């Protein structure tokens, strides 16, 4: 099987790259399987603090590789789609923060990968499209509405309208837009900032936010209290207090 995903773990930062630049990083079955395997490996590595997810070549991801479906039956397509959902779920379920660094075209499945990350930073000139209905298929009907709201999601899905980087930021698809030449450096700096925090507190924060988003505020507060209780059983909170006191001015430390 050709290598479609490249994984490097150095000094607590896992770097995952979509590695089909000749195919514009189009998502096929091997890529789905390798992407899931990479995130399973990351989740099992206690040394990892943060994940950077990017794509090789001129675009982040041009969507699903529809050519692989030629001659396939409906049963095969079902299995293929289940593999893609499993890959996206592995990204979303990763205990470590996942930051997507996107550039060029982000189409269909590329948007799903982006939305499975905790947040995304885009290079100037990045464009998003969600063309699934126009390709005669179904997709992006769950993560996209949760990110930007159902009415905006329907408009993008129904029209196949491209969305530029700045508009994507306004909608909430990405959190920052930076010059293309600075995307990698900004991503690395963001990863370093995250890696400074106690990993247990970060993992519990991620879980509390994700679980809280699925319920009402009262239950969300209970989720946060449970996370606080769990964190008090670790050294993370004492480490945080010590770090604050070391960095604080005399007035702040009092």
N, C-alpha and C positions, 0 to 999 in steps of 0.2 A: 504493500500500500504506500503510495507516494505521501511524503510529508506535507500535510496541509496546514498544520498548526506547529508553530515553534514556541517552545517554552524555555525560558532562562530564569533561574532563581539565583539572585546574587544579593548578599547583604540584606536579606529580609524582604526584598522587592521581587515579586514574580512578574515577569514580562511575557505576555501571551500575544503572539502575532498570528493573524490570518495570513497564510503563506501560499496563496494561489495568485500571485500578481498577474500572471499571463492570462488568467481567467477573470481578472478584476475581482478576485477573492469571492467569486460566486460560491454559494453554499450548496454542497452536494452531500451525499450520505457519508463518505469518508471524512469530510470536514466535520460534520455533526458528531461523529463517533470520536474523533480525535479531540475536538473541543471539550466534550464531556470528560474524556480521560484526563485532559490537562487540568481541568478544575477539580476533578477527584484527587489528583496527585497534589495539587496546591492545598486542598482542604485537609489533607492528611499530614502536611508538613508544618510542624509547630513553629518553625523558624520564620515562616512567611508572615509579614505584617500588612502588606498591601499588594494589590494586583493592578498592573497597567495593561490594558487591552487595546491593541492597535492593529492596523492592517498594512501589509507591504504594498509597494507600488503606488500608482497614481490615485487610487480610490480606496476607501475603507472596505466597502462591500457592495457589489452591484446586485445583490438579491439572490434568490434561489437559482440554481443552475437547472433551468427547465429542459435543457438538452438531455439530461440523464433520464428523463421520464419517457423519452421516445420508445415506443414498443412495450412499455410497462402497463400492467393492469391496475385496477383500482386498489386491489389488495396491497400491491407493492407501494403505491402512493401513500396509503394509510400508514404503512410501516415507516416509510421515509419521513412523513410528517411527525410521527411519534418520536422518531430519533431527533428531529429538530427541537421539538418541545422539551425533550430530556436535556438537550444541550443548553437551551436557554435557562431551564430550571437549575442546572448545575451552576451556572453563572450567578443567578439570583440567590441561590442557597449558600453560596460560599461564605464562610464565617468571616473572611477578611473583606475589607472594603475593596470594591472593584471600580476602577476609574477607566472609562472608555475614552480614547483619544481618536477622534474621527476627522476625516478629511475627504475631499473630493466628493464622490457620489456615495450616498447612504440610501440604499433602495431596499424595500421590502424586508427580507430576512436580516439585512444589515441594520435596519431600524429596530428589529426585534432584539438583536444582540446588544445594540446600544441601550435599549430600554431595560434589558435584564441587568445591566451594570447599575451600581449605586448612583452614579452621576456621570455626565459626559462633558468633555471639553472639546470644542470644535475649532478647526482652522478656518480662517477667512476663506470664503469661496465654497465651503461645504454646502451641499444641497441634499435635502431629504425628500423621498417620494415613497408612497405606500400604494403601489399599483395592483395589489392582489386581485381585486374584482375585475380590473381591466385585463388581467391575464387569465380570467376564467377560473380563479381559485379563491380561497378564503384565507385571510391571515390578518395579523395585527389588530384583531377585534377585541383583545383583552388588555394587553399592556399599554397600547396607545391611548385608549379612552381613560385609563387610570392615570396617565401622565398629563394629558392635556384636556380632558373632559370629553364626554360622548359626542357633543354637537360638533366640536372642532374635529374630532377624530372621524366622524361620518363625512364631513366635508372633504377631508384629505383622501379618505378611502374612495368616496364616490367619484371624485373629480380627477384623481391622479395628479393633482397640482403640485409642482415642486415648491419646496420651502427653503429659502436661503438661510444662512447661518444665523444672521441677526434675528430673523423672524422665529427661527427654531429656538433661540434663546428666550425670546419673549413668550413663546408658547410653553416653555419648560422642557423641551426635548434635550437641550444642553444647558449648562449653567454658565459657561464662559465662551467667548470667541476671541481667539488670539491669532496673530499673524502666522501664516503657514510655517515660516522658518523657525518660529518659537514654540511650536506645538510640543515637540519632544522635550525641550528644556522645561516648559511649564508643567508638563506631565511629571517629569522627574522631581521637580521642586514640590509639587503637590504630594507625590508619594513620600518624599522625605518628611514633609510636615505631618502626614498621617502616621508615619512610622515612629515619630517621636513619642506618641501617646502610648500609655500602657495598653497592651494588646487585649487584655481581658475586658477592660472598660470599653474599648472600641467595639469588640464583638458583641457585648451585651447591649450597647447603644444601638448597633445595627439591628439586632434582633428585636429590641423594644420598639424601634420605629416601624419595622416591617409588620410586626404583630399588631401594633397600635393602629396602623392604617386600615386594618381589617375590621375594626370594631368602633364602638362609641367612646367618648372621652372618659366616662366613668370606668369602664373596663380598661381603657388605655392607661389610666393612672395606676390601676392595680398591676398591670403589666410592668410599668416602670418601677413600682414598689418592689415587685418580685425581683427585678433586675438589680435594684439597689441592695436588697438583702443578699443576693448572690455575690455581688461585688464586695460587700463587707466581709465576706469570707476569704477574700484574697488580699494580696499586698498592694493591689493597684491603687486603692484609695489613699493609703499612707504615702505611696510614692508620689501621687498627685499633690498631696498637701506639702510634702517636702520640696517638690519642684516649685510650687507656688511661692513658698517662703524664701527659697533661694533666689528666685527671680524678682520678687516684689521689692518695691521701694520701702524705706522704713515706715512711711505713713500707711502703705497698703498692708504691711505685715502686722500692724498693731490690731 
